[in-house]
Amino acid sequence: MLFDGKQYAEEVYARLAARRADMPDNLTLGIVCCEPDAVIESFVRIKARAAERLGIRIVRKDIPAKEGEQGIITAIEQLAHESHGIIVQLPLPTHFNLETILAGLPGSHDVDGIGGNPRVMPPVARAVAAILEKGGVALEGRTAVVVGAGRLVGAPVAHMLREKGARVQTLVWGDALDVLTEAEIIVSGAGSPGLISPNMIREGVVLIDAGTSEQGGKVRGDADAACAEKCALFTPVPGGVGPVAVAMIFENLFELACLGVEK
């Protein structure tokens, strides 16, 4: 089955729209950017469009790289008073100490769930969980392979799958991919176009492709599109995990806003 992420994202937005009246009138999402490129700007625009349809205000702070980690930390501190949720748009300049920056991200505002005290599941992991549930995929006792161990995809997805009872193996750069042939569930977040080909996977596998990257001016996933023919469930790129993950950012924002109101 080819999973339509755009259609499912619309279901999520409809649920959120129905709850919007119960949220603060001034519901605000803060975004911190540093030396953004075309790809980062595209990501921010997608989030801004989703925010607009839900009546959510965006406050963006652009920090020059010359201000270093402290510039980002100061922006986070300011947004903690000006918003209900904060996104530190990754990647940041490679010479920045990401751990130092994320240590200053309060859990009460950590929409991506990547700081030291997260209160929500990272959006991609939440999206993958939702897609698997929507597709009727049982996880207890299933053999799963996660390709990539990144902060936004691989690591949180592997944690989520283990929490739900799957037997999980994580592959990182340089690991052999032959174990994919034994996997019942594959989630890939490597960001390597065409990394997974049909001959690497078994018939009836569930393949969740969360590894978007750009090649030749087109957005591509980690899995060759021909893999879909062998899959019980397959998420295409674009139009699969991506739209759902963006919608889950706002699920998280609503959740954090509710927690703030309860306090």
C-alpha positions in Angstrom: 0.0 0.0 0.0 1.3 3.4 -0.9 0.7 5.8 2.0 -0.7 9.2 1.1 1.0 11.5 3.7 -0.6 14.6 2.3 -4.1 13.2 2.8 -3.3 12.0 6.3 -1.8 15.4 7.2 -5.1 17.0 6.2 -6.8 14.8 8.8 -4.4 16.0 11.4 -4.9 19.6 10.5 -8.7 19.1 10.7 -8.4 17.7 14.2 -6.1 20.6 15.2 -8.5 23.2 13.7 -11.3 21.7 15.7 -9.2 22.3 18.9 -7.9 25.7 18.0 -10.6 27.6 20.0 -9.3 25.9 23.1 -5.8 27.1 22.6 -4.4 30.6 23.5 -5.6 33.3 21.1 -2.0 34.4 20.6 -0.6 30.9 20.0 2.9 31.5 18.8 5.7 29.4 17.4 9.3 30.7 17.5 11.9 29.7 15.0 15.6 30.4 15.4 17.7 30.3 12.2 21.4 30.8 11.6 22.8 31.5 8.2 19.9 29.8 6.4 20.3 28.4 2.9 17.7 27.6 0.2 16.8 24.2 1.8 16.4 25.7 5.3 14.3 28.5 3.9 12.1 26.0 2.2 11.6 24.1 5.4 10.7 27.3 7.3 8.2 28.3 4.6 6.4 25.0 4.8 6.1 25.4 8.6 5.0 29.0 8.2 2.2 28.0 5.7 1.0 25.3 8.1 1.0 27.8 11.0 -1.0 30.4 9.0 -3.8 27.9 8.3 -4.2 27.3 12.0 -4.1 30.9 13.0 -0.7 30.5 14.7 1.8 33.4 14.7 5.4 32.9 13.7 8.2 34.8 15.4 11.5 34.2 13.6 14.9 35.2 14.8 17.8 35.2 12.4 21.2 35.0 14.2 24.4 35.7 12.3 27.0 32.9 12.7 29.5 35.5 14.1 27.4 35.7 17.2 28.2 32.0 17.9 26.4 29.7 20.3 25.5 32.5 22.7 23.6 34.3 20.0 21.4 31.2 19.5 21.0 30.7 23.3 20.0 34.4 23.8 17.4 34.0 21.0 16.0 30.9 22.7 15.7 32.8 26.0 13.9 35.6 24.4 11.5 33.3 22.6 10.7 31.5 25.8 8.9 34.7 26.8 7.4 35.5 23.4 6.1 32.1 22.2 4.5 28.8 23.2 7.0 26.7 21.3 10.5 27.0 19.8 12.2 25.4 16.9 15.9 25.6 16.5 16.2 25.1 12.8 18.9 22.6 12.0 21.5 22.3 10.7 23.4 25.0 12.5 27.0 25.9 11.5 29.2 22.9 12.0 31.6 24.6 14.4 28.7 25.3 16.9 28.4 23.1 19.9 24.9 21.8 19.4 24.7 20.2 22.9 25.4 23.5 24.6 22.7 25.1 22.6 20.1 22.5 23.1 20.8 22.4 26.8 19.3 25.9 26.9 16.1 24.8 25.2 13.4 24.5 27.9 11.3 21.4 27.7 8.2 23.5 28.0 8.9 25.0 24.6 10.8 22.2 22.9 8.5 21.5 19.9 11.1 19.2 18.2 11.7 17.2 21.4 15.5 17.3 21.0 16.6 19.2 24.1 17.7 17.9 27.4 14.2 17.7 28.9 11.8 16.9 26.1 8.0 16.7 26.9 6.9 15.6 23.5 7.9 13.0 20.9 10.1 14.4 18.1 7.8 15.1 15.1 9.3 12.5 12.7 9.1 9.7 15.3 5.5 10.8 16.0 4.7 10.8 12.3 6.2 7.3 11.8 4.2 6.0 14.8 1.0 7.6 13.4 1.7 6.1 9.9 2.3 2.7 11.3 -0.9 2.8 13.4 -2.9 4.2 10.4 -1.6 1.3 8.3 -2.5 -1.3 10.9 1.1 -2.3 11.4 1.6 -4.3 14.6 5.0 -3.6 16.3 5.2 -6.0 19.2 7.9 -8.6 18.6 8.5 -7.5 15.0 12.0 -7.2 13.5 12.8 -3.6 12.6 15.9 -1.9 11.1 16.4 1.8 11.4 18.9 3.2 8.9 20.6 6.2 10.4 21.0 7.4 14.0 20.5 11.1 13.6 18.9 13.4 16.3 15.8 14.2 14.3 15.0 10.8 12.7 17.0 7.7 13.4 17.6 8.0 17.2 14.0 9.0 18.2 12.4 6.5 15.7 14.5 3.7 17.1 13.5 4.6 20.6 9.8 4.8 19.7 9.9 1.4 18.0 11.6 -0.2 21.1 9.0 1.4 23.4 6.3 -0.2 21.3 7.9 -3.7 21.5 9.8 -4.1 18.3 13.2 -5.7 18.1 15.3 -2.9 16.6 18.7 -2.7 15.0 20.2 0.6 14.0 22.6 1.0 11.0 25.0 3.8 10.7 27.3 5.0 7.9 29.6 2.1 6.8 27.4 -0.7 8.2 26.5 -3.5 5.8 22.9 -3.3 4.5 22.4 -7.0 4.0 20.3 -7.2 7.3 17.6 -5.3 5.5 16.6 -8.5 3.7 15.5 -10.0 7.1 13.6 -6.9 8.4 9.9 -6.8 8.7 9.9 -3.1 9.2 12.5 -0.6 7.8 12.6 3.1 8.7 15.3 5.0 6.8 16.6 8.5 7.7 20.0 8.4 6.1 19.5 11.2 3.5 21.2 9.2 0.8 19.2 9.1 -2.4 18.5 5.6 -3.8 20.3 3.9 -0.9 17.8 1.1 -0.7 16.9 -0.9 -3.8 14.2 -3.6 -4.3 16.7 -6.4 -4.2 17.7 -5.5 -0.7 14.2 -6.0 0.9 11.8 -8.9 1.4 8.4 -9.2 0.0 5.7 -7.7 2.2 8.1 -5.4 4.2 6.9 -2.2 5.7 9.2 0.6 4.4 9.0 4.1 5.9 11.3 6.4 4.0 12.1 9.5 6.1 15.4 10.3 4.4 14.7 13.2 2.2 17.5 14.9 0.3 17.9 16.8 -2.9 19.4 15.4 -6.1 19.4 17.1 -9.5 17.0 19.7 -8.3 14.4 17.1 -7.1 13.6 15.9 -3.6 14.4 12.2 -3.3 14.2 9.6 -0.6 16.5 6.9 0.6 14.5 4.1 -1.1 14.2 3.6 -4.8 10.5 4.2 -5.8 10.5 0.7 -7.3 10.6 -0.7 -3.8 6.9 0.1 -3.4 6.1 -3.0 -5.5 7.4 -5.3 -2.8 6.1 -3.4 0.2 3.0 -4.0 2.3 3.2 -0.3 3.2 5.5 2.2 1.6 5.9 6.0 2.1 6.9 7.9 -1.1 9.2 10.9 -1.2 7.9 13.5 -1.5 4.4 13.2 -0.1 4.9 10.5 2.5 6.5 11.1 6.0 7.2 14.8 5.3 3.7 16.3 5.4 2.8 14.2 8.4 6.0 15.3 10.3 5.1 18.9 9.7 1.6 18.4 11.0 3.1 16.7 14.1 5.1 19.9 14.9 1.7 21.5 15.5 0.4 18.6 17.4 3.4 19.1 19.7 2.9 22.8 19.9 -0.8 22.3 21.0 0.4 19.8 23.5 3.0 22.1 25.0 0.5 25.0 25.0 -2.0 22.9 26.9 0.7 21.9 29.5 1.5 25.6 29.9 -2.1 26.5 30.5 -2.5 23.7 33.1 0.5 25.1 35.0 
